[in-house]
Every structure is written in C-alpha cells, then in structure tokens.
C-alpha cells in the first residue's frame, strides 16, 4: 500500500496588483498567492500516474512565506503515513495534526497556523480522493451520515449541534442524494461574479463588465464599496442601470467600517436594493454584525471569508448575525471543519455561499457547494457561490462555469476528475515561485508596496 | 537625534517541559519561549549606554521560529526611523505597522502576525521609554488624557466606546494619579500565584507549595483543572484545606471543555468556592462564556490570555460574559491595543487581572496593572494580577513581588528602571537561542514531543 514519502511547500505569488484585479477598500494591492503543498507517495493513482496530493491556502502576497514555513512543519508529520489508513480515518489525521499543543498556542485555531493547516489538510484530502479515484465531492457523497460526522470537527459546538443532531440532519437527505447529483449534472451549481466590480476599475470598465455579465447569463454581480460614498453611489447606480431591476447586486466593504458607520453607509446605498452587504466591519465582531443586520434589513448581511473557525461561525448563527454564510476553503481547516460549519448552517437554516476568487478557491468551493447540496441541505434556495475569472489557467483541472440551461443562470460544472481540483501546472510554479521563479527573478520587488 | 539602525529577532526557548512547570489540561509539555526583538539605534540612553529597545512575545515552543520570522519582516520597517519622532506619535507608528494589507490578510489582527506585532511594538515601547528615561508605566502616566487616547487603537470599538467617552474616563482620574502612585509605592500592586498548581505536580508538591504560598503572604492561589474530575476534586480539596476558608482559590481549565461540560464540571467543584473559573472553553466563544457565567454564578468567569484582539474583548464585555478580564501583553498588539481594552473594561466596570507567567509576561504586566490603576480606574477592587516564579533570572530588571505591608498581601514592586523591563541577559540568549544556543546544541530535539 502507498506510503507518504515526502512533502514540499512552495511560496507561489502572482503579480495581480499590477492590474488592480482584486482591489477593494481594505486591500488595495493584493498579489494573489498560494502556500502550495505537495504530498508525494511511493504509489500510483487509478490511471497509473504517481500518486500525490496537492493543496493550498490563499494569501495576498507578503507573508506567504510565513504560511509556507508553518505548513512545512505541520506537513512533515505526514511522512511515513500509510495512505489507505489515512483514507479510512481522516478525522483521526485531522486530530493528529491539530493536537500539537505547542503549535496550537500560536492560534489557537486561527491566523497563520490555521491557514497552513488548511493547506496541508487540503492536500491530504486531494491525496485521498485521488487514491480512491473520485472527485472529492463524490468521495464524501458516497459516505454514510455516521462516516461524515466522524470526519467533522464538532469540538466546542455541542451547545449548538450535537453529534446525534448532525447524523439526523444527514440521514434526512440521504435518500435524495442521487436525485440532487443528477440535477447538478444538468444545470451546474449557481454562481455569481465578482470580476466586474473591483474598486480599482474605471466606470467605463465597470459598465462594460456588468454588460458582459448580463450577456453571459449572470443573475448576481458583486461590487466593492467602502472607500468613498459618493463614488459608491455612482458605481452602484451604474451597475443597477446595466443589470436592470431583477438581477441581484451584492456589495462588499471588506471590513472598513465601524458598526454605526456601516449602518449609515448601507442606508445611503439602500435605494439600489443590494441583496447583501458583505464584511461590513471587523470579521471578529459577531455582535456588531447582529446589530448591523437588524438595522439594514431587508438588505442581508454576509460574512465569512475571514471567519477563522467553526466556533466563530457557531456564534454568528446563534446571534442571528448573518443571512449568508461565506466560509473560505483556505481559512477553515479543510473538509473536517467545513463539514461542521455546513451542518451548523443547515441546523440554523442559513444558506452557505462560499467565498472564492483569489487563486484556487473557486476550484475548491465547487466541491463544497456540491457537498452542501447533495448531502447536507438538498436546497438551493438563496444559494449562490462566488466565481471570479482569474488565474484558472494555472490549474490542471480548472473549474468551469457555463449557462447549461438557457435562462437558468450560470453554474459551476460538476467536477469529474479525481481529487480536489487543486493541482497547479509545474510550469506555473516554476514561473511564479517567490522569489526565485522566472517571473520574480526578472523583477526586483513585489509591486504591492507596504506603505499604504 | 537617534535613528533606528538595525533590528534583530531571536528564537529563544527554555526547556520547561522537563519539569512540568506550566503543565495544564491543554498544554502538557510547553517549552516557554520568546520571540525576542532588539531594536538598535545610533544613540545613547540617559546614562550614556547604547540606546536600544527590547521586546518579546511569548509562545510555548515549536513554531516560535514562525513568529520570529514574521516579527523580522514587520520590524525591518522600523529601520531608518527617528526615535524622537516615534516617541511623539506612537499611535502613528502602530498604524504604520498595522496598515500593511498583505500582512493583515494573515490574521487579520490575530494569530502569528498579531503575536509578532506585539513583540515588535513591545520593543518599540521599551525603546521609547528608555529614550525618555522613564519606566513605561510612568511614561504613560505622564501623558494627558488626549495623548493617551491618541495612542489607543479604538478602531471597530466606537459602538461600545467613543473617543470622547475615553477622554472623559481618563479625565475623571487625572487629578488622583499622584495619590495612586504613592499608594503603589507603599504596598505594590496585588498579585496571585499560579506556581503551586500545575497539573503535572504531585499532591505532595501541591500541598507543600500551597503552604509556602500561605507563609509568603498570598491571598490568592490558582490551580489547573480539567483533565480528570476525581483528581480535580482531590487537588482542589487539598488546596482548600491548606489555604483555609478566607483565601481565594482560582481554577483554570485551559479551554478543554465544551460549554455544557464546563458548567457540569464547575458545579462539581463549587463546594470548594473557587473565585473564578478561567478559560472554561474555546477562547473565541463569547456567547459560550456568557452562558457559562450565568450558570455557574456566583463563581466568576475569567478569560483573556488567548483573546486575540480588542474586538473580541469588546464582545466579551457587551455580552456580559466575563467577571475578570485577563489580557495578555504578548497577544494584544502592545500598549496601543491594551490601552483600548483597559478603557473598554473601565467603561463596563469589569476588573482587569492580566495573564502572566511564561517568560517575560510578569515583567510586562506589572506596567499594565500600574497604568490601569493610576490612569484609568483608580480602583483595586477585585483586581489581582498573575505572578509565576519562573525564568525571572534571565531578565536584567526582573519584576519583584513582596509583602511590603504585613498582612496586606503580596504585590508587584513598582518598577523604577527606564523601559518595559523586557531586556534579557545576553548570556541567556546565547544559551537558549534555538536551535544553535549552547543549551540546545547539547540536546538533540525539543523535549516536548509533538505526538500528544
């Protein structure tokens, strides 16, 4: 049986700040980056190629080396492990990696060591799915309710969700899994686009990209706001003109406001009827989000891309602070923690609309949204998953979005290759590895300056 | 005027796991460690010695190198800065270091990049206090309410505390500062000891250390609990026997319980009348702590050593989740954030009892508690600051605790040397720098094993 023989972690950075892709009120000059983990084995996969696992977390530039260094220390503990044994007990592997109390102190369960744990465990999940010859969503959809709950990290959640409740939730949807898979095979999983609305884009580019979104079949478009109210009013007005009254606009402030400031600003944009305000304030402020939600209804409140663990999501749900839960596959510690959050959200009746974009996040979230629909909720009401059309060319099995059924909206095409869709081309790594890849060797420094 | 010429960051680790000092239900084998920052200048201090600043954050072993690497990147941005300009605008320096959006993404404001920021800013505060020739508490106590509020990081707090409220709080205590300083000069700042109650100690050692605490004059002793209920009952019973009915016992579970489990366990120890239960569950669980607090009253709830920023403390206060606020000088991003938390706590009427122990934390918290009493609250009611008698021998200006007034209890002696008391001996660094110090070169690996 195959055994893990080595692990490497690369610091890969793309110079996205050059084109203002990804610019928002908090993050003016991100260089989309991945701490990229490769877990190698002495085995072969179902088609005879060397069996390996590929995983990552997402950062926006400087400090990606810090995350990579942490991932290296965590991933080293995988060497020598038997892949079949890991595959049979991914809950055990997760507890093994999270039970290092010295490392735990550096979070706990947050920040760099949690981002790096996500990268390592994402690679382990990719490895296991390749070992089993299935796309990750399918590997999970083939498991029983009890097997799934054994995987989920329910620690600190029992006051909101017991193990028995979790099993019962999954049991209730078990018989309809095949039907839901068939539905997604027909029309894909619903997506929205953020590619139109970065803050650094001109009005003309915004108008053109909104028009293109309409023509492509998008029913939801997200815009960045929060730097300047007059400009926000002008930009959201342009989007509403182009999108018409029936398509949805979402607005995203990327944490720039205090609580009362958020309420005033959103009220000033209410006439354009946004579906949600995303990240109105500090991602740690559960009670602040609850206050904002009450004040800005019927505009919804969305957050989660910086929500650092399941305990925070538990409270966002308990406090009735959010209308849309935007978990992040690079920030939560892989399927083990994500599954716990999906179960919590299902119990509280809040739709999960994962955060994506960056690099590799779209590739991963498609598996999460499919899992949520097929095994956890069986419901697409209010669900729409982010899609951003950047950097997919670096992936061996990139996500795809199409409008499969005319008029039904754009959706993620169900992944069919084994794994978590997280493998990057070796040529991409060779070019964009920091600082010694061929691209970075040719420039002197990261273009995103630290003084901002 | 002096200019910052270089910064070095050392990974310093002490092999405390060998003696079970610091052992608790979550952390069985900590090696007390410091990411230790030295900021050098081309100037001299008030006695003609080279002017430098020394700061640190505290970790428990593995991963201390990750924190040091992050601190190096943050501290490099200080080189070339004018010390007098920094001293005149420490709020500006803090905002300069926290406004790097690429680095911010790795938290935000939590985990490794916040620990490392604490280390760097602690060194900057030590530098500025030495530059002014004052102990840090005195440097701050000499500032006006407006100057102090300019230093405090009030971002995301305005729904709980406005700038005007903060100024008014400080103004109300301004005229009594000298009187409060005189009181501390007489009797010191009240402390409690944790040295007696580590989980790895035998019953005999526990009994002996409790007896010694009584003889030394301690009115408060803290014990670790949470690994085994029968053993906890036996150990707390021993402590109560030795301490008698009038001295206080505090118990500390170091996050091992879920919410309902915490309530049941604390009820089972209630007969021994603990003053507080510390860290009963996840440090992120504001609402969980609020639930526990209601259920275990009149036993108090204490937390904060892992509370990662001011936004979390704001919510612990808003949710009425804690009776004692245990901020940590290595986890909050230095005086700038700590002052904001002191102001919040004063507004909500919750006593601040800082976490200490580890390495260097006692040296720092004495300044914080003095600042809290002299400038913010003018109140010692319910206040008692942690003291643990480990590793002080490595500090040039170690903290001291004595019972200055017989029968009045043990207190921290008011620091009088310039700075933040954070300078370590060069010989200590040379011995315990990891992995190349003379101590670690002589052993093969860190004794605290990762598999636990």
Interface residues (C-beta under 8 A of the other chain):
Chain A: X26 X27 X28 X29 X30 X31 X59 X60 X61 X62 X63 X65 X66 X67 X69 X70 X73 X77 X96 X99 X100 X101 X102 X103 X104 X105 X106 X107 X108 X109 X110 X111 X112 X113 X114 X115 X155 X156 X157 X158 X159 X255 X258 X259 X260 X261 X281 X282 X283 X284 X285 X286 X287 X288 X291 X306 X308 X309 X311 X312 X314 X315 X318 X319 X446 X448 X450 X451 X452
Chain B: X26 X27 X28 X29 X30 X31 X59 X60 X61 X62 X63 X65 X66 X67 X69 X70 X73 X77 X96 X99 X100 X101 X102 X103 X104 X105 X106 X107 X108 X109 X110 X111 X112 X113 X114 X115 X155 X156 X157 X158 X159 X255 X258 X259 X260 X261 X281 X282 X283 X284 X285 X286 X287 X288 X291 X306 X308 X309 X311 X312 X314 X315 X318 X319 X446 X448 X450 X451 X452
